[in-house]
Amino acid sequence: MRLVLYILSGASFIFFGMACFCSDLFVNEFYRYGLSEFRPIVGFFQLLGGIGCIIGIYNKKILIISSLGLSVMMLLGVATRIKINDTFIQTIPALIYFTVNAIIFIDNVAKAKKKKIEN
């Protein structure tokens, strides 16, 4: 199940990151958020985080850093949706991606601490 979450998150954010650079929908959404100047940097960090989740299958430190970064980004996404008065339905995807990446982060930090204690 964990592997599925890592791949789902990684693939999703690679897709979203690329879409930030080439999708009119994403251009329009960032304009609607009032954050159009941040679209390229958000896309870059989404790509980086997505790649980190995939690499994180083999390197847990990278997974921890990537999932933390994506969690923070999605929490900010939820806050943005609330600020611009989006509906709850429009906010659900950001909430889900926040939750998935927070679970990945917390789970892997806990495993790393347990491993450190055992050694």
Phi and psi in degrees as GROMACS dihedral restraints (atoms count N, CA, C in turn):
[ dihedral_restraints ]
;  ai    aj    ak    al  type     phi  dphi    fc
    3     4     5     6     1   -60.8    20    10
    4     5     6     7     1   -44.0    20    10
    6     7     8     9     1   -58.9    20    10
    7     8     9    10     1   -39.8    20    10
    9    10    11    12     1   -61.4    20    10
   10    11    12    13     1   -43.0    20    10
   12    13    14    15     1   -63.1    20    10
   13    14    15    16     1   -42.0    20    10
   15    16    17    18     1   -62.2    20    10
   16    17    18    19     1   -45.9    20    10
   18    19    20    21     1   -68.5    20    10
   19    20    21    22     1   -43.0    20    10
   21    22    23    24     1   -59.6    20    10
   22    23    24    25     1   -48.8    20    10
   24    25    26    27     1   -64.3    20    10
   25    26    27    28     1   -47.7    20    10
   27    28    29    30     1   -59.6    20    10
   28    29    30    31     1   -50.3    20    10
   30    31    32    33     1   -63.6    20    10
   31    32    33    34     1   -40.7    20    10
   33    34    35    36     1   -61.1    20    10
   34    35    36    37     1   -47.0    20    10
   36    37    38    39     1   -74.5    20    10
   37    38    39    40     1   -27.5    20    10
   39    40    41    42     1   -64.0    20    10
   40    41    42    43     1   -45.0    20    10
   42    43    44    45     1   -61.6    20    10
   43    44    45    46     1   -49.6    20    10
   45    46    47    48     1   -62.6    20    10
   46    47    48    49     1   -39.5    20    10
   48    49    50    51     1   -62.4    20    10
   49    50    51    52     1   -44.7    20    10
   51    52    53    54     1   -65.7    20    10
   52    53    54    55     1   -38.2    20    10
   54    55    56    57     1   -63.2    20    10
   55    56    57    58     1   -30.4    20    10
   57    58    59    60     1   -60.4    20    10
   58    59    60    61     1   -26.8    20    10
   60    61    62    63     1   -94.1    20    10
   61    62    63    64     1   -21.1    20    10
   63    64    65    66     1  -135.5    20    10
   64    65    66    67     1     6.5    20    10
   66    67    68    69     1  -109.6    20    10
   67    68    69    70     1   125.4    20    10
   69    70    71    72     1   -61.4    20    10
   70    71    72    73     1   -33.4    20    10
   72    73    74    75     1   -59.5    20    10
   73    74    75    76     1   -45.2    20    10
   75    76    77    78     1   -69.0    20    10
   76    77    78    79     1   -38.0    20    10
   78    79    80    81     1   -58.4    20    10
   79    80    81    82     1   -47.6    20    10
   81    82    83    84     1   -66.0    20    10
   82    83    84    85     1   -39.3    20    10
   84    85    86    87     1   -63.9    20    10
   85    86    87    88     1   -45.2    20    10
   87    88    89    90     1   -64.9    20    10
   88    89    90    91     1   -33.6    20    10
   90    91    92    93     1   -64.7    20    10
   91    92    93    94     1   -43.3    20    10
   93    94    95    96     1   -62.7    20    10
   94    95    96    97     1   -35.5    20    10
   96    97    98    99     1   -73.2    20    10
   97    98    99   100     1   -14.8    20    10
   99   100   101   102     1    78.1    20    10
  100   101   102   103     1    24.2    20    10
  102   103   104   105     1  -128.4    20    10
  103   104   105   106     1    29.6    20    10
  105   106   107   108     1   -59.1    20    10
  106   107   108   109     1   -31.8    20    10
  108   109   110   111     1   -71.1    20    10
  109   110   111   112     1   -16.5    20    10
  111   112   113   114     1   -94.9    20    10
  112   113   114   115     1    -5.6    20    10
  114   115   116   117     1   -55.2    20    10
  115   116   117   118     1   -47.7    20    10
  117   118   119   120     1   -62.6    20    10
  118   119   120   121     1   -41.2    20    10
  120   121   122   123     1   -71.0    20    10
  121   122   123   124     1   -36.8    20    10
  123   124   125   126     1   -63.8    20    10
  124   125   126   127     1   -44.3    20    10
  126   127   128   129     1   -59.5    20    10
  127   128   129   130     1   -43.0    20    10
  129   130   131   132     1   -60.3    20    10
  130   131   132   133     1   -47.6    20    10
  132   133   134   135     1   -70.6    20    10
  133   134   135   136     1   -29.7    20    10
  135   136   137   138     1   -66.4    20    10
  136   137   138   139     1   -44.3    20    10
  138   139   140   141     1   -59.9    20    10
  139   140   141   142     1   -47.8    20    10
  141   142   143   144     1   -60.7    20    10
  142   143   144   145     1   -46.2    20    10
  144   145   146   147     1   -64.3    20    10
  145   146   147   148     1   -40.7    20    10
  147   148   149   150     1   -63.7    20    10
  148   149   150   151     1   -44.8    20    10
  150   151   152   153     1   -63.3    20    10
  151   152   153   154     1   -39.9    20    10
  153   154   155   156     1   -61.1    20    10
  154   155   156   157     1   -37.3    20    10
  156   157   158   159     1   -65.4    20    10
  157   158   159   160     1   -37.8    20    10
  159   160   161   162     1   -70.8    20    10
  160   161   162   163     1   -48.0    20    10
  162   163   164   165     1   -62.4    20    10
  163   164   165   166     1   -32.1    20    10
  165   166   167   168     1   -62.3    20    10
  166   167   168   169     1   -16.0    20    10
  168   169   170   171     1   -58.7    20    10
  169   170   171   172     1   -32.6    20    10
  171   172   173   174     1  -106.3    20    10
  172   173   174   175     1   -16.6    20    10
  174   175   176   177     1  -136.7    20    10
  175   176   177   178     1   101.3    20    10
  177   178   179   180     1   -67.2    20    10
  178   179   180   181     1   -28.1    20    10
  180   181   182   183     1   -63.4    20    10
  181   182   183   184     1   -42.7    20    10
  183   184   185   186     1   -65.6    20    10
  184   185   186   187     1   -38.8    20    10
  186   187   188   189     1   -62.6    20    10
  187   188   189   190     1   -43.0    20    10
  189   190   191   192     1   -62.1    20    10
  190   191   192   193     1   -47.4    20    10
  192   193   194   195     1   -64.0    20    10
  193   194   195   196     1   -45.0    20    10
  195   196   197   198     1   -64.5    20    10
  196   197   198   199     1   -45.9    20    10
  198   199   200   201     1   -67.8    20    10
  199   200   201   202     1   -33.8    20    10
  201   202   203   204     1   -64.9    20    10
  202   203   204   205     1   -47.6    20    10
  204   205   206   207     1   -60.6    20    10
  205   206   207   208     1   -43.1    20    10
  207   208   209   210     1   -68.8    20    10
  208   209   210   211     1   -34.9    20    10
  210   211   212   213     1   -62.0    20    10
  211   212   213   214     1   -46.8    20    10
  213   214   215   216     1   -62.4    20    10
  214   215   216   217     1   -43.9    20    10
  216   217   218   219     1   -60.6    20    10
  217   218   219   220     1   -42.6    20    10
  219   220   221   222     1   -73.0    20    10
  220   221   222   223     1   -31.3    20    10
  222   223   224   225     1   -65.1    20    10
  223   224   225   226     1   -40.3    20    10
  225   226   227   228     1   -65.8    20    10
  226   227   228   229     1   -34.5    20    10
  228   229   230   231     1   -63.3    20    10
  229   230   231   232     1   -41.5    20    10
  231   232   233   234     1   -62.3    20    10
  232   233   234   235     1   -45.8    20    10
  234   235   236   237     1   -60.9    20    10
  235   236   237   238     1   -40.0    20    10
  237   238   239   240     1   -63.4    20    10
  238   239   240   241     1   -44.8    20    10
  240   241   242   243     1   -60.4    20    10
  241   242   243   244     1   -40.6    20    10
  243   244   245   246     1   -66.0    20    10
  244   245   246   247     1   -43.8    20    10
  246   247   248   249     1   -60.1    20    10
  247   248   249   250     1   -37.6    20    10
  249   250   251   252     1   -93.0    20    10
  250   251   252   253     1    11.2    20    10
  252   253   254   255     1    62.8    20    10
  253   254   255   256     1    36.7    20    10
  255   256   257   258     1   -67.5    20    10
  256   257   258   259     1   157.9    20    10
  258   259   260   261     1   -73.3    20    10
  259   260   261   262     1   165.4    20    10
  261   262   263   264     1   -60.4    20    10
  262   263   264   265     1   -40.0    20    10
  264   265   266   267     1   -59.4    20    10
  265   266   267   268     1   -40.8    20    10
  267   268   269   270     1   -69.2    20    10
  268   269   270   271     1   -24.1    20    10
  270   271   272   273     1   -87.6    20    10
  271   272   273   274     1   -21.2    20    10
  273   274   275   276     1   -54.2    20    10
  274   275   276   277     1   -45.6    20    10
  276   277   278   279     1   -57.5    20    10
  277   278   279   280     1   -43.1    20    10
  279   280   281   282     1   -63.8    20    10
  280   281   282   283     1   -39.5    20    10
  282   283   284   285     1   -62.7    20    10
  283   284   285   286     1   -42.6    20    10
  285   286   287   288     1   -64.6    20    10
  286   287   288   289     1   -46.9    20    10
  288   289   290   291     1   -66.8    20    10
  289   290   291   292     1   -34.4    20    10
  291   292   293   294     1   -60.6    20    10
  292   293   294   295     1   -49.4    20    10
  294   295   296   297     1   -62.3    20    10
  295   296   297   298     1   -46.0    20    10
  297   298   299   300     1   -59.0    20    10
  298   299   300   301     1   -47.8    20    10
  300   301   302   303     1   -72.7    20    10
  301   302   303   304     1   -31.5    20    10
  303   304   305   306     1   -66.0    20    10
  304   305   306   307     1   -40.7    20    10
  306   307   308   309     1   -63.3    20    10
  307   308   309   310     1   -45.3    20    10
  309   310   311   312     1   -58.3    20    10
  310   311   312   313     1   -46.8    20    10
  312   313   314   315     1   -61.5    20    10
  313   314   315   316     1   -54.1    20    10
  315   316   317   318     1   -61.4    20    10
  316   317   318   319     1   -44.0    20    10
  318   319   320   321     1   -60.4    20    10
  319   320   321   322     1   -44.5    20    10
  321   322   323   324     1   -76.4    20    10
  322   323   324   325     1   -31.4    20    10
  324   325   326   327     1   -65.9    20    10
  325   326   327   328     1   -43.1    20    10
  327   328   329   330     1   -62.0    20    10
  328   329   330   331     1   -42.8    20    10
  330   331   332   333     1   -64.9    20    10
  331   332   333   334     1   -38.9    20    10
  333   334   335   336     1   -65.6    20    10
  334   335   336   337     1   -40.7    20    10
  336   337   338   339     1   -65.3    20    10
  337   338   339   340     1   -42.7    20    10
  339   340   341   342     1   -62.2    20    10
  340   341   342   343     1   -43.3    20    10
  342   343   344   345     1   -62.9    20    10
  343   344   345   346     1   -40.0    20    10
  345   346   347   348     1   -65.3    20    10
  346   347   348   349     1   -40.3    20    10
  348   349   350   351     1   -65.8    20    10
  349   350   351   352     1   -40.0    20    10
  351   352   353   354     1   -67.5    20    10
  352   353   354   355     1   -28.8    20    10
